[in-house]
Each structure stands twice: as C-alpha cells, then as structure tokens.
Amino acid sequence: MRILFHCPASSGGLAEHVHYQAQAFRRRGDEVTVLCPEDFLQGRDLSYPVLRIYGTAQKREKPGGFLPRCFHLARKTQAFLGVQWRLAWEIFRRKPDLVLLDSYAEYLAPLWICPHVALAKLRGVLYVANIHDPVRDFVVGPKWWHSWSVSLAYSPIRLGVVHQHLTEREVIPPHVSVVEAPVGVYDLQEAKVDPREVRRAWGAGEETVVFLSFGFIRDNKNVDFLIRALVANPGAILVVMGSAQSSTNKPLSFYRNLAADLGVSERVVFREEFVPDEALAGYFAAADFIAITYNRTFHSQSGVLNVAARARRRVLASAGESPLKSSVTRYSLGEFVEPDNLEALASGMNKLCRQAEGAAEIPAPDWDGYMAYASWDSNAAIISDAAEPLLRSR
C-alpha cells in the first residue's frame, strides 16, 4: 500500500506513535510517507521518508486583554485550518491508497472537512484514524457546535483504530469500522547516562524511593496530587521532567509554589529540559517507579507506560476506564489506584515505597506477556487486514 501519514505534532506521544507505526508498516513492505512539522522528532534517525511541510508550533504565553486574546486565538485557528487544507492538497496531489491520521480531531470541523469528504467520496481515498480517545468529553464552544463538529469530522473516516473498546462511552458513528490494536512498546537506546550519577543529581540517596513523572505537564496528569501525596510518604521524592504543554494548562510555577506551601520543595525536583534518546534509558533506570497518574477523564493508552515497560520499571497509575488501566492491572505492571483520590494515591505510593524497602510484596509484573501483546508489528498487521477489504470495495 501507499500510505500517507498525517502528523502535525513535533514531539510527544502522538509523534512517537506515528514514528513506530510508520516503521512497522515499512517493515511490511508498504510505501510510507509522513507529513510532519519542520522539527518533527529532532535528532532522530528516521528510516522512512518525511515531508516537513507543517509549520513549527510556537510556544507562546496566553496573552492578557480581550483584543490580544482574540488575535492569539485567530492565529491558532489559522494555523490549524492551514494544516488541514494542506493535508487535503497533498492527498489530492499524491493519490495514496490510505491516509493514516495520527489522531481523530474534531475541532472546527465545519471549516475544514469539505475537501476531505470530497476526496473520500469522489477519489475513493481511504481515511484511517488512530482514535486514541473515543470518548469526546471535552467540549469546545456550544454543545450543538461540538456535536456537529464530532459528526462531521468522522464523515470521511472509514476505519477507526482504538486501543480498547469502551462501548458504553464511545461516540464513533456506525459507518466507521472499528478495530482494536495495541500500542507497541517503545525502543530505548543503550544507556549513555549513568543512573547513579542521575540519582545523585536529583539528590536521591541509596534509600530514597524515586518516582518519575515524565512528559508534557497537563492538568489531567494530576501532578499536584503526586506532590500532595509526598506529605504522607517522607521517604520518597518526585522528579517532574517535562514542560507545560500549552498556556491553557497550569505553569510549572504553580507546582513549585504548591511544593513550597506543603513543605516538600526539597523532595520535588523539576527538570524542564529536552531529553535526547540516548539519555532516556538512564533517566528511567535512575527512577524506582514511574508515575502515570491521569484523572478520570483519561480513556486512552499512555506512551510513557510503554517506555516504562521497555525499561522494566513498575508504575503508579490512575485513569478512567482505559487501555492504561487494563494493561497495568492485567499484567501487574505496578499499582493502579482510583483517579482523583488523594488518599488512594498516597496509599498506592506508600505501598510501592514499602515494596522497594522489602517491607511489602506486590505481584511480579508480567513484562514478557505485556511486550508480546504490545507489538507494533501486530498494530500494523491488524490495520492492514482491516483496510484490505475496504480498499477492494472502493
């Protein structure tokens, strides 16, 4: 197949997902091209062709004042619409067999969906979407506009890829064929950073239990709950490695001030830095546990879990009904606690601390079982098998 990947994200979970998915399809012998921003996975050795046609997202603080906010919103809207229209043009020009979207996005769909509907109906282009979160709880604008946008955005899509069926909450329309495909485990380069040196840099002694919260900092990751849970766990420290994803989320200063107010500043380490691939294994090896503490609105899978699985580091996790919850509980990958519950989180942290000290026992993680399930080759094979009859029926 000639597959055109659409990935407007430069880094983070969506970019990583596209990277590994593109590699898997390439291994199958498919012709793969990834449309992406200029700074897509900077420094990464990519084994597939990329077209860096999307602009780099500029990180700006949310402006104050009515008119500056309007201009800021107008620029963001223009950039978003420009990406969607450029995608349609590249599909028209390149005539791929299949377009694989990095994610399902419904925002402002009435303003950009028309060319994609035309390409699907008149050209027979098969649109496939990675639907990481089939539950569309987050409403932008009036409810009627949100519902209309969701419906329109699905209209050209014939195949949706979910990580786990959540039948009671899904809003996927019946014309979309749905398949369940796992998120594969991520690769880690051989550690070029000494974990012992990293721990010393974090101020962690031999007896200290280190929890690492890694990746973009968003409100729904409940980093503030992790900081509060440290109060009841004096033998633990928390390393927060990442930056705020957007100006709509709490800034890093909020978490610093919270740690100071609670008297745990010395046990919260903030690292707002880019982590190169060659250093990632060392950072994960330096931590005792990886914190993936989403709130109850999260219904997807976590890329950080699949880095932790490769590094064989147990997790402290929370989320709504999701592939993340199913994976952690089914394969005993750590301690899963009730989301948005500080007492439960502090208790889970305490249990892992006692386990690290040898004072408590938790089930041994089934790393091999999870890695056999979480395969990128399986992901690509499932999508390919589901796409084949749809391509024949065009």
N, C-alpha and C positions, 0 to 999 in steps of 0.2 A: 504493500500500500504506500501511497504518497501521503504522508501525514504532516499537517501544518499545526504546530503547537503555538498557542497564544499565551504569553506570559508577560503581563505588564509590570510584574513585581521584580525588583532588582535582587532582593535577598530575602531571607526568612523562609518560613515553612512552604509557601506556595512555590517559590523559586526552586527550592530543594526538591520538592515533589516533581516538578516538571523535569528537572535535571535527571533524576533517577528513572523516571518514566521514559524519557527520550532515549536514555541509554538502553533500557530494556527492549524497546521497540527496534532500536538499531541492531541489537544482538539477534533479533528475529529476522533480520534482513529487510526491514521496511526502510523506505526513504524518508528521512526525518529532517525537518527544518523548524527551528524555534525562532519565533518573532519575540523580541525582548527589548528591554531598555539598553542604553549605551553602557551602563555599569552593571550589567547582569553578571552575578557571581564573580566579581572581580578577583583576578588572580587564579581562578580555577582552570585546570586543563580540561577543556571540553572536547569530547570525542564525536561531536555531531555539529553540523553547520548551524550557525546562528545568523540572524539578521537583526542588527541592533538599530531598530527603526523607531523605537518609542523614546520619548524624552525622559531624562532622569528626574525623578520627583525631588523637588527642592523642599528641604525641611524648613518650615517657617513657623514661628510662634503665631498663635491665633491673635490677630490684631484687635485692639480695642476701638470702640466707637462704631456707630452704625454704618457709616459710609465705608470705612476701611474693611469692615467685616463683609459688606456686600461685594466689594471689589475682590476680596480674598476668595469668597465663595464663587464668584463669576470666573476667576482664573482656574479654580479647581474643576468647575463644571466644564469649561472649555477644554481643559487638558483631558478629562475623562471622555468626553464626546469625541475628541480628536483621535484617541486611541481606538475607539470602537469603529469609527469611519475608516481609519487607516487599515484596520483588520479586514473590513469588508472589501476594500480595494485590493489588498494582497490576495485574498481568496479569489476574487474575480480574475486577477491577473495570473495567478499561479495554477489555478484549477486543481486543487488537491482532491484526493479521494475522500479524505477525512480531515475534519478540523477538530482538534482536541483542546478544549478550553481549560485553562489552569484551575478555574473555579466557576461556579454559577454566580452571576452578578445581575441583580435586577434594578439597580439604582438608575433612575431617569430613563428606563427602557423605552417609553413612548417617543423619546427624542432621538434614538439611535437604532431601533430594532428593524426598521423597514428594509434596508439593504440586505440584512441577514435573512429575513423572511423570503425576500425575492431570490437570493442565492440558493436557499434550501428548496424552494418550490420550483423555480424555473431552471436552475442549473443542476439540481439534484445533489447539492453538497450535503454530506452527512456531518451534522454537528453533534459532537460528543462532549459532555461537560463532566468534569470532576465535581460532584456535588458533595463537597466536604461537610456541609451542614444543611441537610434537607429541611430543617426547622427554621423558618424565617420569622423569628420572634422580633427582631429589631426593625422597628417601623420608622421610615424616613418620610416626613410630610404627613398629610392627611391619610386616614386609613383607606379611603377609596382609591387614592393615588397609589399607595403601597400595593394594594391587592391587584390593581390594574397593571402595575409595573411587573409584579411577580408573574402574572399570567402571560403578559406579552414577552417577557424575557425567555420563557420556556418555549414559545411558539416555534422557533426554528430547530430546537433540540429534539433529536430522535432517540438518543441514548444517554442515560444518566448513570454515572458510576458513584456508588455510595460505599462506605466502608462497613456499614452495618445497617440493616433495615430497622427503622424506627416507625413502624406502621401507624401508630396512634397519632404521631405528631407531623408526619411528612405532608408536604403540600405539593408534591410532584403530580402534575396532571396525567391522566391516563394515556395520552398519546405518546408519552415518553417511556420507552423500555428501560427498565432499571436492572442493573446487575450489581452484585456485591463483590468488591475486590479489595484485598488487603493493602495497606500502606507498607511498603517494604522497609527493612532495617537499613539505616544509613551506614555508609562506609566511614572508617576512621583511619587516617594515616598513622604510621608508626610514631609513637610519641617522641617529639623532639624537645619537649619541655619536661624537666624532672618534676614529678608530682610532689616530692618532698620540698623542693625549692618553692613551688607554688603554695603549698600549705604554710610554709614559713612566711611568705609574702602576705598571706591572708591573716597572719597572726594566730594560726591554729597549732596548738601543741599536740603531742602524741595522743593524749587522752581526749582531745576535743573532737566532738562529732560535728562534721561539716555538712550542711545542707546547701545545695547549689540550685538557685533559680536562674535559669538560662534563657536568653532570647528576648524579643521585644517585650517591653513592660506595658501591659494593658490593664485597665481596671478590672477586667473579668478574670485576671490571673490571681487575684486576692493576695498580692504580695503584702498588703497591710495586715492580713490575718497571720501570715507567717511571722511578721515582726512581732505581733502581739503574742503569738504562741511561744516566743523565746522567753517571755517573762516566767513561764511555768517550767522552762527547761534550761536551767543555768549552765548545763554542760555542753550546750550546742551553740554554734554560730551559723549565721546565714550569709551566704555570698550571693549578691544580686548582680548578675552580669548581663547587661543589656542597656537599652535606652528606650525612652518613651516612643511608642510607635507613631503617635500623632499628637497634635495640640489639643485634641478633644479628650485625651487621657491625662490622668494626674502626672505632673512632672516628677522627676527624681527628687527634687527638693521636698516634696510632700512626704516621701518615705524617710528621708533623712531627718526631717523635723519630727516625724512620728517616733522614730527610734530614739531621738534625744528626749522627747517628752516621756517616754516609757522607761528611760534609763538603761537602754540596751545598745547605745551607739557603738560601744566598743566591741559588740558582738554582731554587728551588721556591717558587712564590707560591700561597698558599692564599686563596681567596675564598669564604667561607661566607655567601652572600647570595642573595636573590631577584633574578632578572634580569628586569626588565619587558620586554615585547615590543619596545618602541621602542629598547631598548639592545642587543638581541640581535645585530642586524646589525653594529653597531660592534665588539662583542667578537670575533665571528668574523672580521671583516675585520682586526682587530689581530693575529690569530694567523697564523703561516705554515702550520701544519699542525694538523689535529685528530686527537687520539689516541683511538682506539676499540679498546682492547686487552683484549678479553674472553678468558677462559680456554677450555679445550677443551669445557667443559660447555655453552657457549652455542650454541644452534642456531637462533636467530631472526634478525630484522632489527633494525637499530638506528635509532631515531628521530633520533639525533644525526647519522648519516650523511646523512639527508635534509634536515637543516638545513645541513650542510656542502656538500651538492650545490647548494642554492639560493645559498649564499654563494660557491660555486666555490672551495672550499678542499680540497686533497688531504688524505687521511687516512693515518695509520699505524694499521693494523688487525690484529687477530688474533681467532680464534674457532674453534670446531669447524666441522664441515660445516654450512653455514647459508646463508640468503639474503644475509647480510652478506658472507661470503666470496665468493659467486658474483657479487654486484654489484661489489665492489671489483676483482676480477680480470677480469671480463668487460668492464667499461667503463673499466679502467685509472684508477680513482679515487684511486690512491695506492699505498702499499706494504703488501702483505699478508704477514705473517710467521707462522711456526709458533707456535701458542699455548703459553704456559707455558715458553718457551725464552728465557732472558735473553740469551744470546749472539745469537740470531736477532733479538730485539727491538732490542738495541744496534746491530747491524749495519744493520737497517732504518732506525733513527733516523739513523745516520751517513750512509746513502745519501741520505736526504731533506735532511740538512744540506748535503751536498756539492752536491746539485742546487740548493738555494736559493742557494748561493755561486757557481753556474755551473761547478762542477768535475765534475759528473756529469749524465748525461741519463737521464731515465726517460720512458716513453711518454706522449704527451699524453693527458689524460683526455678521454673522450667524454661531456662534460656533456650535450650536446643529446640524444644517444642514450639516456642514462640517464633524463633527465627525460621523454622521450617514453614510455619504458617505465613509469616510476614515476608513474602518474597516479591520482589519487583518483577521477576520473570512471570510469576503467577498473575500479577496485576495486569501485565501486558497481554498475556495469553487469554485471560478472561474477557478483556475489552475487545481483542481481535476476534475471538469466537462469536461474541455478541454482535459485532459490527458486520461480519461477513454476510449474513442473510439480509441485513438492511441495505448493504451495498448492492447485492444482487437484485433486490426488488425495486431499485430506483427506476 
